[in-house]
Amino acid sequence: MKVALYGSRHQDSHVGEIARFVVRLIENGDTIVIHRKLYDYLVSNIGETFSRATAAVTVTSDAVSSADVALSIGGDGTFLRTAQWVGDSEIPIIGVNTGHLGFLAPFTIAEAAAAVIDCRLANYDIECRSLLRVDLIGGDLDTWPYAINEVAILKKDTASMITIGARIDRAPLADYLCDGLLVSTPTGSTGYNLSVGGPIVQPTAPNFIISPIAAHSLTMRPLVVNDSSLLVLKVSSRTPSFRISLDGRSVNLPCGIDIYLSRAPFVVKTVCRPGHNFYDTLRRKLLWGASAME
């Protein structure tokens, strides 16, 4: 089995466990591709013993186009960067949680080892998660044009609101007077979207969510639309530019350009734990049903 490894460099309490896992994969006969930043982080913390033990691995910063599975070791943010690393190859990703909340990274390192080494993914379901694609008319995005969680249109550092004209499938929708506008995938519904009052949506639902940020009018409410829709946005402001953020990767753009948002032509495949249930995850992560005395 060919295994690609990507990980956060801020997990000192887990570094020994991660290194042992990598060595175990090698001893198991797996072919290993490891991202340069993670490899250098492990070598700097473990030393030359790890470097010698992993002499046969491929270390690269380039995008991975072929592997049987990719492991994302960190938190949800690391998972987003892993998805960018594998790009449109649709390599299944196991999210290993050494971070905090972990909606996208439900596995422990031991559970990931069992999935890859013992079961070879035979007993695991794989979910397909949609992405947003961003196309611009009149500007240059200068970043990976896809988002797994959300695309955020935001005002720059000014107290003034921005106006965002929105059309769906060429039909006028609204002129949002607000601090910003989120367009989220179902996967991103439990992230930034949730914090601005947007709805939680089942991750595999064929929808996008449009949620205004601090709208000037209380009648501007979140809206769920079919993900086959084409959403066109245009920003006007007292300042000449605004900020667009794709899963936290921010770029400044000039006002007046057309922003086209649509469903990406590929998906992100996530490996689920046995017995996975999205609603169990909600109860556990958001403490639904927890006693007020707990």
Salt bridges, closest charged atoms under 4 A:
GLU17 OE1 - HIS14 ND1 3.78
ASP30 OD1 - ARG120 NH2 2.97
ASP40 OD1 - ARG36 NH1 3.30
GLU111 OE2 - ARG273 NH2 2.95
ASP118 OD1 - ARG24 NH2 3.69
GLU127 OE1 - ARG129 NH2 3.02
GLU127 OE2 - HIS276 NE2 3.30
ASP135 OD2 - ARG133 NE 3.07
ASP179 OD1 - LYS155 NZ 3.31
ASP227 OD2 - ARG263 NH1 2.57
ASP258 OD1 - LYS234 NZ 3.42
ASP280 OD1 - ARG283 NH2 1.99
